[in-house]
Amino acid sequence: MPDASQLIAEAFLIVLGREVSPIELRDTARGLGAGDASTSRNALVVRLLSSPEPGKAHYTAAIRHGDSRTSVLRSLIVSPEFSGRYQRVAPQGGIVPHDIQLCELANPAKWDNPEWLALLRSMGLPDDKISMHRKGYEFTQLAYGLKRLGLLHDRVSIISVGAGHEAVLYWLANHVGRVIATDTYQGVWRDVQSREGDVGVVHAPRDYAPFPYREDRLLFLQMDGLGLGIKSGVMDVAYSLSSIEHFGGVGGAAGAIDEMARVLKPGGVLAFATEYVIAGPPHEETFSPADFDVLVKRPGLSLIGEFDRSVYSRYDYSAVDLYGNPHQTPHMVVRFNDTVFTTAFVFMRKS
């Protein structure tokens, strides 16, 4: 069996969490090479699971408390440790295909992407599909896109427009060099939607933090998204999540995009999410496909990849009635009366 040494080494790492010793490798290889290969491998697994080491104690305790052997084995296979070790020993190994698009309508397929799902979990958001929500999608898609574009490190500066006090701001503060959160922090948003416009966050951001964060990396400023008090060409990333539709129709939204582009460095990345109508008549503070096309064709900006507007031609869905039951999940497609819409998310690069 030419790959016996590798098989044994990985079995020891996965089951016992340690390296195999030279003597153990020699003796185990002898036994593995004797008789039927399948029977020998099964015997190796049984032996390791029966080992009087901490791995055995942990997993036998799990079984003793009601976990099935199948669920224990599955927990081993889906663990980050298994994934990391498997990648190291078999970088050419196949993976289950999953969606990696950056520019798209809010996409349920992202809940099947392990890299994307790990980012969702890192923000403390529920990962089960029945709880999927557009807001969780927006936060995670932003983080996912920035990660894939190599923009999650301490040399990156980010500005958010219409930021409120969303959890993703605090998450970003733990992953980049500087985050500037801007909002008018006035008007109706001070009292609705989890008080996202509460001006108190400007003075006491720690009071709104969902988890510990690097406080020196995050600054809240009371500022109009149509007139940012920031120098031109100084930021690496500018983004806005479901805010530009409140700036005054297509013209106001386009103005906000242009203002974000102004403060970006050449080659900087602009990301935004907004409301995209997929069925029915236009509605206030949503954009038809034609209106949306105007927003993604701003001078000096180009989409990073194709925009997938056909997501909901591939899925059956039931639109959540925002007047009747706004908290219903899954919350990926919603409606106001006959207007059915979802989130459109894009990443663009400044030329």
C-alpha positions as CSV (number, residue, x, y, z in Angstrom):
1,M,0.0,0.0,0.0
2,P,2.1,2.9,-1.3
3,D,0.2,5.7,0.6
4,A,0.0,3.8,3.9
5,S,2.3,6.2,5.7
6,Q,0.3,9.3,4.7
7,L,-3.0,7.5,5.6
8,I,-1.7,6.6,9.1
9,A,-0.2,10.0,9.8
10,E,-3.5,11.7,8.9
11,A,-5.6,9.2,10.9
12,F,-3.5,9.9,14.0
13,L,-3.9,13.7,13.5
14,I,-7.6,13.5,12.9
15,V,-8.6,11.0,15.7
16,L,-5.9,11.6,18.3
17,G,-4.9,15.2,17.5
18,R,-1.2,14.4,17.4
19,E,1.6,13.3,15.2
20,V,2.3,9.6,14.8
21,S,5.7,8.5,16.2
22,P,8.2,6.6,14.0
23,I,7.7,3.4,15.9
24,E,3.9,3.7,15.7
25,L,4.1,4.4,12.0
26,R,6.3,1.3,11.5
27,D,4.2,-1.0,13.5
28,T,0.8,0.3,12.2
29,A,2.1,0.1,8.5
30,R,2.9,-3.5,9.0
31,G,-0.7,-4.3,10.2
32,L,-2.2,-2.1,7.5
33,G,-0.4,-4.0,4.8
34,A,-1.6,-7.4,6.0
35,G,-4.8,-8.9,4.5
36,D,-7.7,-7.1,2.9
37,A,-7.1,-3.3,2.6
38,S,-10.6,-2.3,3.5
39,T,-10.6,-4.5,6.6
40,S,-7.1,-3.2,7.6
41,R,-8.2,0.4,7.4
42,N,-11.3,-0.2,9.4
43,A,-9.2,-1.9,12.1
44,L,-7.0,1.1,12.2
45,V,-9.9,3.4,12.8
46,V,-11.3,1.2,15.5
47,R,-7.9,1.0,17.2
48,L,-7.5,4.8,17.3
49,L,-11.0,5.5,18.5
50,S,-10.4,3.0,21.2
51,S,-7.1,4.6,22.2
52,P,-6.9,5.7,25.9
53,E,-5.9,9.2,24.8
54,P,-7.9,12.5,25.2
55,G,-9.5,12.1,21.8
56,K,-11.2,8.9,23.0
57,A,-12.3,10.5,26.2
58,H,-13.9,13.4,24.4
59,Y,-15.8,11.4,21.8
60,T,-16.8,8.5,24.1
61,A,-18.2,11.2,26.4
62,A,-20.2,12.6,23.5
63,I,-21.6,9.1,22.7
64,R,-22.3,8.5,26.4
65,H,-24.4,11.7,26.5
66,G,-26.6,10.6,23.6
67,D,-24.6,11.5,20.4
68,S,-24.7,8.8,17.8
69,R,-21.5,7.4,16.4
70,T,-22.5,8.9,13.0
71,S,-22.9,12.4,14.4
72,V,-19.5,12.1,16.2
73,L,-17.8,11.1,13.0
74,R,-19.6,13.9,11.1
75,S,-18.4,16.4,13.7
76,L,-14.8,15.2,13.0
77,I,-15.2,15.6,9.3
78,V,-16.8,19.0,9.3
79,S,-14.5,20.5,11.9
80,P,-12.1,23.3,10.8
81,E,-9.2,21.2,12.1
82,F,-10.1,18.4,9.7
83,S,-10.5,20.8,6.8
84,G,-7.2,22.5,7.5
85,R,-5.3,19.2,7.8
86,Y,-7.0,17.8,4.7
87,Q,-6.0,20.8,2.7
88,R,-2.4,20.5,3.8
89,V,-2.0,16.9,2.9
90,A,-4.2,16.9,-0.2
91,P,-4.2,20.5,-1.7
92,Q,-5.4,18.9,-4.9
93,G,-8.3,17.3,-3.2
94,G,-11.8,18.1,-4.6
95,I,-14.4,20.2,-2.9
96,V,-18.2,20.3,-3.4
97,P,-18.8,23.1,-5.9
98,H,-20.3,26.2,-4.3
99,D,-21.2,29.7,-5.3
100,I,-18.5,32.4,-5.2
101,Q,-20.1,35.3,-7.1
102,L,-19.6,38.8,-5.7
103,C,-22.2,40.7,-7.7
104,E,-25.7,39.2,-7.5
105,L,-29.1,39.2,-5.9
106,A,-29.3,38.0,-2.3
107,N,-28.4,34.4,-2.9
108,P,-29.5,31.4,-0.8
109,A,-26.7,29.4,-2.4
110,K,-24.2,31.2,-0.2
111,W,-25.4,29.2,2.8
112,D,-23.8,26.2,1.1
113,N,-20.4,27.9,0.8
114,P,-18.2,26.9,3.8
115,E,-15.9,29.9,3.5
116,W,-18.9,32.3,3.3
117,L,-20.7,30.5,6.2
118,A,-17.6,30.7,8.4
119,L,-17.7,34.5,8.0
120,L,-21.4,34.6,8.9
121,R,-20.7,32.6,12.0
122,S,-17.8,34.8,13.0
123,M,-20.3,37.7,13.3
124,G,-22.5,35.7,15.7
125,L,-25.3,35.3,13.2
126,P,-27.4,32.2,12.9
127,D,-26.3,29.8,10.2
128,D,-29.3,27.6,9.7
129,K,-31.1,28.1,6.4
130,I,-34.6,28.6,8.0
131,S,-33.1,31.7,9.7
132,M,-31.5,33.2,6.6
133,H,-32.0,36.9,6.3
134,R,-31.1,39.7,3.8
135,K,-29.3,41.6,6.5
136,G,-27.1,38.7,7.5
137,Y,-26.5,38.1,3.8
138,E,-25.4,41.8,3.3
139,F,-23.0,41.7,6.2
140,T,-21.4,38.5,5.2
141,Q,-21.3,39.2,1.4
142,L,-19.4,42.4,2.2
143,A,-16.9,40.5,4.3
144,Y,-16.7,37.7,1.8
145,G,-16.0,40.0,-1.1
146,L,-13.4,42.0,0.8
147,K,-11.7,38.8,1.8
148,R,-11.6,37.4,-1.8
149,L,-10.3,40.8,-3.0
150,G,-7.5,40.7,-0.5
151,L,-8.8,43.7,1.5
152,L,-9.0,42.4,5.1
153,H,-5.7,43.5,6.6
154,D,-4.3,46.3,8.7
155,R,-3.3,48.5,5.8
156,V,-6.9,48.9,4.6
157,S,-9.1,51.9,5.3
158,I,-12.8,51.7,5.0
159,I,-15.6,54.3,5.0
160,S,-19.3,53.3,5.4
161,V,-22.2,55.5,4.3
162,G,-25.6,55.3,6.1
163,A,-23.8,53.1,8.6
164,G,-26.0,53.3,11.6
165,H,-24.4,51.0,14.2
166,E,-24.5,47.8,12.3
167,A,-22.6,44.8,13.7
168,V,-20.4,44.5,10.6
169,L,-18.7,47.8,11.5
170,Y,-17.4,46.3,14.7
171,W,-16.4,43.1,12.9
172,L,-14.4,45.2,10.3
173,A,-12.6,47.0,13.1
174,N,-11.2,43.7,14.1
175,H,-9.9,43.0,10.6
176,V,-8.7,46.2,9.0
177,G,-6.6,49.3,9.9
178,R,-9.3,51.9,10.0
179,V,-13.1,52.1,9.7
180,I,-15.0,55.4,9.5
181,A,-18.8,55.0,10.0
182,T,-20.9,57.9,8.7
183,D,-24.6,58.7,9.0
184,T,-26.8,61.7,9.6
185,Y,-28.0,60.1,12.8
186,Q,-31.2,62.1,12.7
187,G,-34.8,61.7,11.5
188,V,-37.0,58.7,11.6
189,W,-34.1,56.2,11.9
190,R,-33.4,57.3,15.4
191,D,-36.6,55.5,16.6
192,V,-37.2,52.6,14.1
193,Q,-35.3,49.6,12.8
194,S,-33.4,48.9,16.1
195,R,-32.7,52.6,16.4
196,E,-30.1,52.4,13.7
197,G,-29.9,56.2,13.5
198,D,-29.3,56.7,17.2
199,V,-26.8,59.5,17.6
200,G,-25.6,58.1,20.9
201,V,-23.3,55.8,19.0
202,V,-21.2,58.8,17.9
203,H,-20.3,59.5,21.5
204,A,-20.3,56.0,23.0
205,P,-19.7,53.4,20.3
206,R,-18.8,50.7,22.8
207,D,-22.3,50.8,24.2
208,Y,-23.6,49.5,20.8
209,A,-20.9,46.9,20.2
210,P,-22.2,43.3,19.8
211,F,-18.8,41.9,20.7
212,P,-15.4,43.1,21.8
213,Y,-13.6,45.1,19.1
214,R,-10.5,47.2,18.5
215,E,-11.8,50.5,19.7
216,D,-9.0,52.5,18.2
217,R,-9.9,51.3,14.7
218,L,-13.5,52.5,14.5
219,L,-14.7,56.1,14.4
220,F,-18.4,57.3,14.1
221,L,-19.0,60.6,12.4
222,Q,-22.3,62.5,11.9
223,M,-22.1,63.2,8.2
224,D,-24.3,63.4,5.1
225,G,-23.6,60.7,2.5
226,L,-24.1,63.2,-0.3
227,G,-21.4,65.5,1.1
228,L,-18.7,63.5,2.9
229,G,-16.3,65.7,4.8
230,I,-13.4,63.5,3.7
231,K,-10.6,64.3,1.3
232,S,-10.7,62.9,-2.2
233,G,-8.7,59.7,-3.0
234,V,-7.8,58.6,0.5
235,M,-9.9,55.5,1.2
236,D,-9.3,51.9,0.1
237,V,-12.9,50.8,0.4
238,A,-16.3,52.6,0.5
239,Y,-19.5,50.8,1.1
240,S,-23.2,51.3,1.9
241,L,-25.7,48.6,2.9
242,S,-29.4,49.2,2.1
243,S,-29.1,53.0,2.6
244,I,-28.8,54.7,-0.8
245,E,-32.4,54.0,-1.6
246,H,-33.3,56.5,1.1
247,F,-31.3,59.3,-0.5
248,G,-33.9,60.5,-2.9
249,G,-34.6,58.2,-5.8
250,V,-32.2,57.3,-8.6
251,G,-30.7,60.8,-8.5
252,G,-29.9,60.7,-4.8
253,A,-28.6,57.2,-4.9
254,A,-26.4,58.0,-7.9
255,G,-25.1,61.0,-6.0
256,A,-24.2,58.9,-3.0
257,I,-22.3,56.4,-5.2
258,D,-20.4,59.3,-6.9
259,E,-19.5,60.7,-3.5
260,M,-18.2,57.4,-2.3
261,A,-16.2,57.0,-5.5
262,R,-14.7,60.5,-4.9
263,V,-13.1,59.5,-1.6
264,L,-11.6,56.3,-3.0
265,K,-8.1,55.9,-4.1
266,P,-7.5,54.9,-7.7
267,G,-8.1,51.2,-7.8
268,G,-10.2,51.4,-4.7
269,V,-13.3,49.2,-4.2
270,L,-16.9,50.5,-3.8
271,A,-19.6,48.1,-2.6
272,F,-23.3,48.7,-2.1
273,A,-26.4,46.8,-1.5
274,T,-29.9,48.2,-2.3
275,E,-33.5,47.2,-3.0
276,Y,-34.0,45.5,-6.4
277,V,-37.6,44.8,-7.7
278,I,-38.0,41.3,-9.1
279,A,-41.8,41.4,-9.7
280,G,-44.6,43.9,-9.7
281,P,-44.9,47.7,-10.0
282,P,-42.3,50.2,-8.7
283,H,-42.5,51.2,-5.1
284,E,-41.0,54.1,-3.2
285,E,-37.4,53.4,-2.1
286,T,-36.9,50.4,-4.4
287,F,-35.2,50.3,-7.8
288,S,-36.5,48.6,-11.0
289,P,-33.9,46.7,-13.0
290,A,-33.6,49.7,-15.4
291,D,-33.0,52.1,-12.5
292,F,-30.5,49.7,-11.0
293,D,-28.6,49.7,-14.3
294,V,-28.2,53.4,-14.0
295,L,-26.6,53.0,-10.6
296,V,-24.0,50.5,-11.7
297,K,-22.9,52.5,-14.7
298,R,-21.5,55.5,-12.9
299,P,-18.5,57.2,-14.6
300,G,-15.1,55.9,-13.4
301,L,-16.5,52.7,-11.9
302,S,-16.7,49.2,-13.3
303,L,-18.3,46.0,-11.9
304,I,-16.0,43.4,-10.5
305,G,-17.4,40.4,-12.4
306,E,-20.8,39.8,-13.9
307,F,-24.0,40.8,-12.0
308,D,-26.3,37.8,-11.6
309,R,-29.8,39.0,-11.8
310,S,-31.3,35.6,-12.5
311,V,-31.0,34.1,-8.9
312,Y,-34.8,34.0,-8.3
313,S,-35.5,32.4,-11.7
314,R,-33.7,29.4,-10.2
315,Y,-35.5,29.2,-6.8
316,D,-39.0,28.8,-5.6
317,Y,-39.7,31.4,-2.9
318,S,-42.4,33.0,-0.9
319,A,-42.1,36.8,-0.4
320,V,-42.3,38.0,3.2
321,D,-45.1,40.6,3.7
322,L,-43.3,43.5,5.3
323,Y,-46.7,45.1,6.3
324,G,-48.1,41.8,7.7
325,N,-45.2,39.9,9.2
326,P,-41.8,41.7,8.8
327,H,-39.9,39.3,11.1
328,Q,-40.8,36.1,9.2
329,T,-37.9,34.0,8.0
330,P,-36.4,33.0,5.6
331,H,-36.3,36.7,4.8
332,M,-34.6,36.8,1.4
333,V,-37.4,38.0,-0.8
334,V,-39.9,40.6,0.6
335,R,-42.9,42.6,-0.7
336,F,-44.8,45.8,-0.1
337,N,-48.3,44.9,-1.5
338,D,-47.6,43.7,-5.1
339,T,-44.0,45.0,-5.2
340,V,-41.7,42.0,-4.7
341,F,-38.0,42.8,-4.1
342,T,-34.7,41.6,-2.7
343,T,-31.2,42.8,-2.1
344,A,-28.9,43.5,-5.0
345,F,-25.2,43.5,-4.0
346,V,-22.3,44.7,-6.2
347,F,-18.6,45.4,-5.9
348,M,-17.1,48.0,-8.3
349,R,-13.6,49.2,-8.8
350,K,-12.5,52.8,-9.3
351,S,-10.5,53.2,-12.5
